[in-house]
Amino acid sequence: TGLKVSEVCLGTMTFGHSAAEDESKKMVDLAIAAGVNFFDTANSYAGGRSEEYLGRALKGRRRDCVVATKFFNPIGPGPNDSGMSRVHVLNAVDDSLRRLQTDCIDLYYIHHVDVQTPLEEMLRALDDLVRQGKVRYTACSNYPAWRLMEALWISDHNGWARFDCFQPQYSLVVRDIEQELVPLCRHKGLGVVPWAPLAG
């Protein structure tokens, strides 16, 4: 896409877990001072506190930053509090927008594979969110190559917003994406944003 992001993205999985709010804000401040404009979180990190801390830390400078978050993991005890059903996607995005104190998520990932819900159901819901202006770009994380390709085909076939980015585990220790996923992303024009690049 035409979206410009810093080469380094600050992952905020520790916010609200092993990092208190003041420490989390200091990390955000230092990252921005160093030229980072790209921040990654998820609705399930620390029970939603990661999104809350990041939202407050970016207050007054949100427009200059690119915020990625994710949905899928359980966020409550109910049967529709996880996965990629339309019900969960629509509820999850509104909850994330509230916690992040923003009106739009720049990059919205499906966090894991859901084998119980048809891809069409999730992809149509994500397309609706893009058309409503709640999400700018959609993405997936931890998908095998065949499922990512199927999702791209479904979106292209239906004229829906398609995944623009892929987030795999990738480091010197875990390099399996080099076989199929990296060539697929190059061929289809997807950005790649690795998680655990230090294998930590």
Secondary structure, 3 states (H helix, E strand, C coil): CCCCCCCCEEECCCECCCECHHHHHHHHHHHHHCCCCEEECCCCHHHHHHHHHHHHHCCCCHHHCEEEEEECCCCCCCCCCCCCCHHHHHHHHHHHHHHHCCCCEEEEEECCCCCCCCHHHHHHHHHHHHHHCCEEEEEEECCCHHHHHHHHHHHHHHCCCCEEEEECECCCCCCHHHCCHHHHHHHHCCEECCECCCCC
